[in-house]
């Protein structure tokens, strides 16, 4: 939730990141272990990692 993280990934604000992480935790798509967040579903985690390594661009839907 740090300012450098938000700038690095071009996120809107820390409050938006916090709201999104709360919702993802409610849906059990994100879990907190210690002070770190992680994706508990190994297949979903692998899928997201593969997307991250690809050249796919995700554009905001304005």
PyMOL Python script that loads the backbone (N, CA, C, O; Angstrom):
from pymol import cmd

cmd.read_pdbstr("""\
ATOM      1  N   UNK A   1       0.809  -1.193   0.000  1.00  0.00           N
ATOM      2  CA  UNK A   1       0.000   0.000   0.000  1.00  0.00           C
ATOM      3  C   UNK A   1       0.860   1.267   0.000  1.00  0.00           C
ATOM      4  O   UNK A   1       0.344   2.374   0.151  1.00  0.00           O
ATOM      5  N   UNK A   2       2.154   1.096  -0.168  1.00  0.00           N
ATOM      6  CA  UNK A   2       3.052   2.244  -0.121  1.00  0.00           C
ATOM      7  C   UNK A   2       2.925   3.099  -1.384  1.00  0.00           C
ATOM      8  O   UNK A   2       2.440   2.641  -2.418  1.00  0.00           O
ATOM      9  N   UNK A   3       3.362   4.320  -1.276  1.00  0.00           N
ATOM     10  CA  UNK A   3       3.313   5.243  -2.412  1.00  0.00           C
ATOM     11  C   UNK A   3       4.167   4.738  -3.568  1.00  0.00           C
ATOM     12  O   UNK A   3       3.786   4.892  -4.728  1.00  0.00           O
ATOM     13  N   UNK A   4       5.306   4.144  -3.270  1.00  0.00           N
ATOM     14  CA  UNK A   4       6.169   3.640  -4.347  1.00  0.00           C
ATOM     15  C   UNK A   4       5.504   2.480  -5.088  1.00  0.00           C
ATOM     16  O   UNK A   4       5.638   2.374  -6.306  1.00  0.00           O
ATOM     17  N   UNK A   5       4.791   1.614  -4.373  1.00  0.00           N
ATOM     18  CA  UNK A   5       4.060   0.502  -4.994  1.00  0.00           C
ATOM     19  C   UNK A   5       2.964   1.046  -5.902  1.00  0.00           C
ATOM     20  O   UNK A   5       2.790   0.575  -7.026  1.00  0.00           O
ATOM     21  N   UNK A   6       2.228   2.038  -5.413  1.00  0.00           N
ATOM     22  CA  UNK A   6       1.134   2.621  -6.184  1.00  0.00           C
ATOM     23  C   UNK A   6       1.656   3.305  -7.443  1.00  0.00           C
ATOM     24  O   UNK A   6       1.052   3.189  -8.509  1.00  0.00           O
ATOM     25  N   UNK A   7       2.776   4.019  -7.323  1.00  0.00           N
ATOM     26  CA  UNK A   7       3.383   4.649  -8.504  1.00  0.00           C
ATOM     27  C   UNK A   7       3.922   3.603  -9.469  1.00  0.00           C
ATOM     28  O   UNK A   7       3.725   3.717 -10.679  1.00  0.00           O
ATOM     29  N   UNK A   8       4.600   2.586  -8.947  1.00  0.00           N
ATOM     30  CA  UNK A   8       5.214   1.552  -9.793  1.00  0.00           C
ATOM     31  C   UNK A   8       4.186   0.875 -10.696  1.00  0.00           C
ATOM     32  O   UNK A   8       4.462   0.605 -11.865  1.00  0.00           O
ATOM     33  N   UNK A   9       3.000   0.601 -10.151  1.00  0.00           N
ATOM     34  CA  UNK A   9       1.972  -0.099 -10.918  1.00  0.00           C
ATOM     35  C   UNK A   9       0.878   0.826 -11.434  1.00  0.00           C
ATOM     36  O   UNK A   9      -0.165   0.356 -11.888  1.00  0.00           O
ATOM     37  N   UNK A  10       1.101   2.126 -11.370  1.00  0.00           N
ATOM     38  CA  UNK A  10       0.174   3.143 -11.888  1.00  0.00           C
ATOM     39  C   UNK A  10      -1.240   2.936 -11.369  1.00  0.00           C
ATOM     40  O   UNK A  10      -2.201   2.955 -12.138  1.00  0.00           O
ATOM     41  N   UNK A  11      -1.364   2.739 -10.054  1.00  0.00           N
ATOM     42  CA  UNK A  11      -2.671   2.564  -9.424  1.00  0.00           C
ATOM     43  C   UNK A  11      -3.230   3.925  -9.046  1.00  0.00           C
ATOM     44  O   UNK A  11      -2.493   4.907  -8.958  1.00  0.00           O
ATOM     45  N   UNK A  12      -4.534   3.978  -8.825  1.00  0.00           N
ATOM     46  CA  UNK A  12      -5.169   5.276  -8.596  1.00  0.00           C
ATOM     47  C   UNK A  12      -4.851   5.863  -7.223  1.00  0.00           C
ATOM     48  O   UNK A  12      -4.439   7.019  -7.126  1.00  0.00           O
ATOM     49  N   UNK A  13      -5.039   5.077  -6.161  1.00  0.00           N
ATOM     50  CA  UNK A  13      -4.792   5.590  -4.811  1.00  0.00           C
ATOM     51  C   UNK A  13      -4.671   4.424  -3.836  1.00  0.00           C
ATOM     52  O   UNK A  13      -5.053   3.297  -4.149  1.00  0.00           O
ATOM     53  N   UNK A  14      -4.139   4.707  -2.659  1.00  0.00           N
ATOM     54  CA  UNK A  14      -4.003   3.650  -1.653  1.00  0.00           C
ATOM     55  C   UNK A  14      -5.371   3.188  -1.164  1.00  0.00           C
ATOM     56  O   UNK A  14      -5.545   2.014  -0.839  1.00  0.00           O
ATOM     57  N   UNK A  15      -6.347   4.100  -1.109  1.00  0.00           N
ATOM     58  CA  UNK A  15      -7.684   3.698  -0.669  1.00  0.00           C
ATOM     59  C   UNK A  15      -8.331   2.744  -1.676  1.00  0.00           C
ATOM     60  O   UNK A  15      -9.044   1.821  -1.280  1.00  0.00           O
ATOM     61  N   UNK A  16      -8.091   2.957  -2.964  1.00  0.00           N
ATOM     62  CA  UNK A  16      -8.615   2.048  -3.995  1.00  0.00           C
ATOM     63  C   UNK A  16      -7.963   0.678  -3.882  1.00  0.00           C
ATOM     64  O   UNK A  16      -8.629  -0.346  -4.036  1.00  0.00           O
ATOM     65  N   UNK A  17      -6.676   0.658  -3.616  1.00  0.00           N
ATOM     66  CA  UNK A  17      -5.951  -0.611  -3.452  1.00  0.00           C
ATOM     67  C   UNK A  17      -6.466  -1.337  -2.212  1.00  0.00           C
ATOM     68  O   UNK A  17      -6.662  -2.552  -2.252  1.00  0.00           O
ATOM     69  N   UNK A  18      -6.685  -0.630  -1.130  1.00  0.00           N
ATOM     70  CA  UNK A  18      -7.205  -1.238   0.093  1.00  0.00           C
ATOM     71  C   UNK A  18      -8.611  -1.792  -0.119  1.00  0.00           C
ATOM     72  O   UNK A  18      -8.917  -2.890   0.345  1.00  0.00           O
ATOM     73  N   UNK A  19      -9.460  -1.052  -0.809  1.00  0.00           N
ATOM     74  CA  UNK A  19     -10.825  -1.518  -1.080  1.00  0.00           C
ATOM     75  C   UNK A  19     -10.803  -2.769  -1.956  1.00  0.00           C
ATOM     76  O   UNK A  19     -11.541  -3.722  -1.708  1.00  0.00           O
ATOM     77  N   UNK A  20      -9.956  -2.757  -2.976  1.00  0.00           N
ATOM     78  CA  UNK A  20      -9.848  -3.919  -3.859  1.00  0.00           C
ATOM     79  C   UNK A  20      -9.315  -5.133  -3.102  1.00  0.00           C
ATOM     80  O   UNK A  20      -9.820  -6.241  -3.283  1.00  0.00           O
ATOM     81  N   UNK A  21      -8.315  -4.942  -2.268  1.00  0.00           N
ATOM     82  CA  UNK A  21      -7.757  -6.072  -1.523  1.00  0.00           C
ATOM     83  C   UNK A  21      -8.765  -6.618  -0.515  1.00  0.00           C
ATOM     84  O   UNK A  21      -8.822  -7.829  -0.303  1.00  0.00           O
ATOM     85  N   UNK A  22      -9.567  -5.743   0.117  1.00  0.00           N
ATOM     86  CA  UNK A  22     -10.620  -6.220   1.031  1.00  0.00           C
ATOM     87  C   UNK A  22     -11.626  -7.089   0.294  1.00  0.00           C
ATOM     88  O   UNK A  22     -12.016  -8.148   0.785  1.00  0.00           O
ATOM     89  N   UNK A  23     -12.046  -6.639  -0.889  1.00  0.00           N
ATOM     90  CA  UNK A  23     -13.023  -7.398  -1.673  1.00  0.00           C
ATOM     91  C   UNK A  23     -12.440  -8.735  -2.124  1.00  0.00           C
ATOM     92  O   UNK A  23     -13.118  -9.759  -2.056  1.00  0.00           O
ATOM     93  N   UNK A  24     -11.208  -8.734  -2.577  1.00  0.00           N
ATOM     94  CA  UNK A  24     -10.568  -9.979  -2.993  1.00  0.00           C
ATOM     95  C   UNK A  24     -10.417 -10.947  -1.822  1.00  0.00           C
ATOM     96  O   UNK A  24     -10.513 -12.161  -2.004  1.00  0.00           O
ATOM     97  N   UNK A  25     -10.185 -10.425  -0.636  1.00  0.00           N
ATOM     98  CA  UNK A  25     -10.091 -11.282   0.546  1.00  0.00           C
ATOM     99  C   UNK A  25     -11.463 -11.853   0.904  1.00  0.00           C
ATOM    100  O   UNK A  25     -11.560 -13.011   1.313  1.00  0.00           O
ATOM    101  N   UNK A  26     -12.522 -11.056   0.757  1.00  0.00           N
ATOM    102  CA  UNK A  26     -13.882 -11.556   0.987  1.00  0.00           C
ATOM    103  C   UNK A  26     -14.209 -12.707   0.042  1.00  0.00           C
ATOM    104  O   UNK A  26     -14.904 -13.649   0.423  1.00  0.00           O
ATOM    105  N   UNK A  27     -13.716 -12.632  -1.174  1.00  0.00           N
ATOM    106  CA  UNK A  27     -13.973 -13.661  -2.184  1.00  0.00           C
ATOM    107  C   UNK A  27     -12.980 -14.824  -2.100  1.00  0.00           C
ATOM    108  O   UNK A  27     -13.020 -15.737  -2.924  1.00  0.00           O
ATOM    109  N   UNK A  28     -12.095 -14.787  -1.112  1.00  0.00           N
ATOM    110  CA  UNK A  28     -11.047 -15.797  -0.916  1.00  0.00           C
ATOM    111  C   UNK A  28     -10.109 -15.925  -2.121  1.00  0.00           C
ATOM    112  O   UNK A  28      -9.578 -17.002  -2.392  1.00  0.00           O
ATOM    113  N   UNK A  29      -9.915 -14.827  -2.831  1.00  0.00           N
ATOM    114  CA  UNK A  29      -8.968 -14.808  -3.938  1.00  0.00           C
ATOM    115  C   UNK A  29      -7.621 -14.251  -3.497  1.00  0.00           C
ATOM    116  O   UNK A  29      -6.634 -14.337  -4.228  1.00  0.00           O
ATOM    117  N   UNK A  30      -7.588 -13.685  -2.307  1.00  0.00           N
ATOM    118  CA  UNK A  30      -6.382 -13.095  -1.746  1.00  0.00           C
ATOM    119  C   UNK A  30      -6.365 -13.401  -0.256  1.00  0.00           C
ATOM    120  O   UNK A  30      -7.397 -13.342   0.414  1.00  0.00           O
ATOM    121  N   UNK A  31      -5.189 -13.728   0.254  1.00  0.00           N
ATOM    122  CA  UNK A  31      -5.033 -14.056   1.666  1.00  0.00           C
ATOM    123  C   UNK A  31      -3.833 -13.299   2.204  1.00  0.00           C
ATOM    124  O   UNK A  31      -2.883 -13.007   1.478  1.00  0.00           O
ATOM    125  N   UNK A  32      -3.896 -12.988   3.486  1.00  0.00           N
ATOM    126  CA  UNK A  32      -2.777 -12.300   4.120  1.00  0.00           C
ATOM    127  C   UNK A  32      -2.075 -13.275   5.055  1.00  0.00           C
ATOM    128  O   UNK A  32      -2.702 -13.923   5.893  1.00  0.00           O
ATOM    129  N   UNK A  33      -0.760 -13.361   4.891  1.00  0.00           N
ATOM    130  CA  UNK A  33       0.054 -14.223   5.744  1.00  0.00           C
ATOM    131  C   UNK A  33       1.157 -13.348   6.317  1.00  0.00           C
ATOM    132  O   UNK A  33       2.043 -12.895   5.593  1.00  0.00           O
ATOM    133  N   UNK A  34       1.097 -13.113   7.621  1.00  0.00           N
ATOM    134  CA  UNK A  34       2.033 -12.166   8.227  1.00  0.00           C
ATOM    135  C   UNK A  34       1.685 -10.774   7.742  1.00  0.00           C
ATOM    136  O   UNK A  34       0.561 -10.309   7.931  1.00  0.00           O
ATOM    137  N   UNK A  35       2.633 -10.114   7.124  1.00  0.00           N
ATOM    138  CA  UNK A  35       2.374  -8.781   6.576  1.00  0.00           C
ATOM    139  C   UNK A  35       2.361  -8.788   5.054  1.00  0.00           C
ATOM    140  O   UNK A  35       2.445  -7.734   4.423  1.00  0.00           O
ATOM    141  N   UNK A  36       2.255  -9.990   4.457  1.00  0.00           N
ATOM    142  CA  UNK A  36       2.266 -10.115   2.993  1.00  0.00           C
ATOM    143  C   UNK A  36       0.952 -10.686   2.484  1.00  0.00           C
ATOM    144  O   UNK A  36       0.312 -11.501   3.148  1.00  0.00           O
ATOM    145  N   UNK A  37       0.568 -10.248   1.311  1.00  0.00           N
ATOM    146  CA  UNK A  37      -0.610 -10.777   0.641  1.00  0.00           C
ATOM    147  C   UNK A  37      -0.159 -11.841  -0.350  1.00  0.00           C
ATOM    148  O   UNK A  37       0.907 -11.724  -0.953  1.00  0.00           O
ATOM    149  N   UNK A  38      -0.974 -12.878  -0.517  1.00  0.00           N
ATOM    150  CA  UNK A  38      -0.675 -13.869  -1.542  1.00  0.00           C
ATOM    151  C   UNK A  38      -1.966 -14.482  -2.059  1.00  0.00           C
ATOM    152  O   UNK A  38      -3.020 -14.358  -1.435  1.00  0.00           O
ATOM    153  N   UNK A  39      -1.872 -15.145  -3.204  1.00  0.00           N
ATOM    154  CA  UNK A  39      -3.014 -15.789  -3.843  1.00  0.00           C
ATOM    155  C   UNK A  39      -2.973 -17.261  -3.459  1.00  0.00           C
ATOM    156  O   UNK A  39      -2.056 -17.975  -3.864  1.00  0.00           O
ATOM    157  N   UNK A  40      -3.958 -17.732  -2.677  1.00  0.00           N
ATOM    158  CA  UNK A  40      -3.903 -19.097  -2.182  1.00  0.00           C
ATOM    159  C   UNK A  40      -4.142 -20.175  -3.244  1.00  0.00           C
ATOM    160  O   UNK A  40      -3.660 -21.297  -3.092  1.00  0.00           O
ATOM    161  N   UNK A  41      -4.863 -19.863  -4.297  1.00  0.00           N
ATOM    162  CA  UNK A  41      -5.155 -20.835  -5.344  1.00  0.00           C
ATOM    163  C   UNK A  41      -3.957 -20.928  -6.297  1.00  0.00           C
ATOM    164  O   UNK A  41      -3.669 -19.987  -7.036  1.00  0.00           O
ATOM    165  N   UNK A  42      -3.272 -22.057  -6.271  1.00  0.00           N
ATOM    166  CA  UNK A  42      -2.035 -22.214  -7.048  1.00  0.00           C
ATOM    167  C   UNK A  42      -2.268 -22.057  -8.551  1.00  0.00           C
ATOM    168  O   UNK A  42      -1.440 -21.461  -9.240  1.00  0.00           O
ATOM    169  N   UNK A  43      -3.376 -22.580  -9.068  1.00  0.00           N
ATOM    170  CA  UNK A  43      -3.631 -22.467 -10.505  1.00  0.00           C
ATOM    171  C   UNK A  43      -3.921 -21.021 -10.909  1.00  0.00           C
ATOM    172  O   UNK A  43      -3.454 -20.560 -11.951  1.00  0.00           O
ATOM    173  N   UNK A  44      -4.686 -20.314 -10.092  1.00  0.00           N
ATOM    174  CA  UNK A  44      -4.965 -18.908 -10.368  1.00  0.00           C
ATOM    175  C   UNK A  44      -3.678 -18.095 -10.289  1.00  0.00           C
ATOM    176  O   UNK A  44      -3.449 -17.201 -11.103  1.00  0.00           O
ATOM    177  N   UNK A  45      -2.839 -18.411  -9.302  1.00  0.00           N
ATOM    178  CA  UNK A  45      -1.550 -17.719  -9.154  1.00  0.00           C
ATOM    179  C   UNK A  45      -0.674 -17.942 -10.390  1.00  0.00           C
ATOM    180  O   UNK A  45      -0.051 -17.007 -10.891  1.00  0.00           O
ATOM    181  N   UNK A  46      -0.631 -19.189 -10.881  1.00  0.00           N
ATOM    182  CA  UNK A  46       0.171 -19.503 -12.074  1.00  0.00           C
ATOM    183  C   UNK A  46      -0.387 -18.783 -13.299  1.00  0.00           C
ATOM    184  O   UNK A  46       0.375 -18.286 -14.128  1.00  0.00           O
ATOM    185  N   UNK A  47      -1.709 -18.724 -13.415  1.00  0.00           N
ATOM    186  CA  UNK A  47      -2.359 -18.033 -14.526  1.00  0.00           C
ATOM    187  C   UNK A  47      -1.989 -16.543 -14.523  1.00  0.00           C
ATOM    188  O   UNK A  47      -1.621 -15.990 -15.559  1.00  0.00           O
ATOM    189  N   UNK A  48      -2.087 -15.908 -13.368  1.00  0.00           N
ATOM    190  CA  UNK A  48      -1.754 -14.484 -13.275  1.00  0.00           C
ATOM    191  C   UNK A  48      -0.278 -14.240 -13.552  1.00  0.00           C
ATOM    192  O   UNK A  48       0.082 -13.241 -14.174  1.00  0.00           O
ATOM    193  N   UNK A  49       0.575 -15.147 -13.094  1.00  0.00           N
ATOM    194  CA  UNK A  49       2.009 -15.006 -13.356  1.00  0.00           C
ATOM    195  C   UNK A  49       2.282 -15.084 -14.858  1.00  0.00           C
ATOM    196  O   UNK A  49       3.089 -14.323 -15.391  1.00  0.00           O
ATOM    197  N   UNK A  50       1.609 -16.003 -15.527  1.00  0.00           N
ATOM    198  CA  UNK A  50       1.792 -16.141 -16.976  1.00  0.00           C
ATOM    199  C   UNK A  50       1.300 -14.887 -17.700  1.00  0.00           C
ATOM    200  O   UNK A  50       1.937 -14.430 -18.649  1.00  0.00           O
ATOM    201  N   UNK A  51       0.179 -14.333 -17.259  1.00  0.00           N
ATOM    202  CA  UNK A  51      -0.316 -13.085 -17.862  1.00  0.00           C
ATOM    203  C   UNK A  51       0.694 -11.954 -17.668  1.00  0.00           C
ATOM    204  O   UNK A  51       0.942 -11.157 -18.573  1.00  0.00           O
ATOM    205  N   UNK A  52       1.265 -11.906 -16.475  1.00  0.00           N
ATOM    206  CA  UNK A  52       2.235 -10.849 -16.158  1.00  0.00           C
ATOM    207  C   UNK A  52       3.469 -10.934 -17.043  1.00  0.00           C
ATOM    208  O   UNK A  52       4.051  -9.910 -17.400  1.00  0.00           O
ATOM    209  N   UNK A  53       3.868 -12.146 -17.397  1.00  0.00           N
ATOM    210  CA  UNK A  53       5.065 -12.345 -18.218  1.00  0.00           C
ATOM    211  C   UNK A  53       4.780 -12.179 -19.706  1.00  0.00           C
ATOM    212  O   UNK A  53       5.714 -12.110 -20.505  1.00  0.00           O
ATOM    213  N   UNK A  54       3.508 -12.114 -20.092  1.00  0.00           N
ATOM    214  CA  UNK A  54       3.163 -11.990 -21.503  1.00  0.00           C
ATOM    215  C   UNK A  54       3.172 -10.529 -21.928  1.00  0.00           C
ATOM    216  O   UNK A  54       3.424  -9.632 -21.124  1.00  0.00           O
ATOM    217  N   UNK A  55       2.898 -10.315 -23.189  1.00  0.00           N
ATOM    218  CA  UNK A  55       2.855  -8.959 -23.727  1.00  0.00           C
ATOM    219  C   UNK A  55       1.437  -8.395 -23.743  1.00  0.00           C
ATOM    220  O   UNK A  55       1.182  -7.384 -24.398  1.00  0.00           O
ATOM    221  N   UNK A  56       0.529  -9.025 -23.045  1.00  0.00           N
ATOM    222  CA  UNK A  56      -0.858  -8.576 -23.014  1.00  0.00           C
ATOM    223  C   UNK A  56      -0.946  -7.263 -22.238  1.00  0.00           C
ATOM    224  O   UNK A  56      -0.402  -7.145 -21.140  1.00  0.00           O
ATOM    225  N   UNK A  57      -1.628  -6.290 -22.812  1.00  0.00           N
ATOM    226  CA  UNK A  57      -1.829  -5.015 -22.140  1.00  0.00           C
ATOM    227  C   UNK A  57      -3.248  -4.973 -21.600  1.00  0.00           C
ATOM    228  O   UNK A  57      -4.198  -5.314 -22.305  1.00  0.00           O
ATOM    229  N   UNK A  58      -3.390  -4.557 -20.354  1.00  0.00           N
ATOM    230  CA  UNK A  58      -4.705  -4.397 -19.750  1.00  0.00           C
ATOM    231  C   UNK A  58      -4.961  -2.896 -19.629  1.00  0.00           C
ATOM    232  O   UNK A  58      -4.280  -2.191 -18.884  1.00  0.00           O
ATOM    233  N   UNK A  59      -5.934  -2.436 -20.361  1.00  0.00           N
ATOM    234  CA  UNK A  59      -6.259  -1.013 -20.363  1.00  0.00           C
ATOM    235  C   UNK A  59      -7.478  -0.756 -19.513  1.00  0.00           C
ATOM    236  O   UNK A  59      -8.397  -1.575 -19.495  1.00  0.00           O
ATOM    237  N   UNK A  60      -7.513   0.358 -18.807  1.00  0.00           N
ATOM    238  CA  UNK A  60      -8.701   0.672 -18.007  1.00  0.00           C
ATOM    239  C   UNK A  60      -9.915   0.902 -18.893  1.00  0.00           C
ATOM    240  O   UNK A  60      -9.810   1.467 -19.982  1.00  0.00           O
ATOM    241  N   UNK A  61     -11.059   0.459 -18.413  1.00  0.00           N
ATOM    242  CA  UNK A  61     -12.298   0.644 -19.168  1.00  0.00           C
ATOM    243  C   UNK A  61     -12.948   1.941 -18.714  1.00  0.00           C
ATOM    244  O   UNK A  61     -13.683   1.962 -17.727  1.00  0.00           O
ATOM    245  N   UNK A  62     -12.681   2.999 -19.419  1.00  0.00           N
ATOM    246  CA  UNK A  62     -13.244   4.318 -19.061  1.00  0.00           C
ATOM    247  C   UNK A  62     -14.528   4.568 -19.801  1.00  0.00           C
ATOM    248  O   UNK A  62     -15.144   5.620 -19.630  1.00  0.00           O
TER     249      UNK A  62
END
""", "prot")
cmd.dss("prot")
cmd.show_as("cartoon", "prot")
cmd.util.cbc("prot")
cmd.orient("prot")
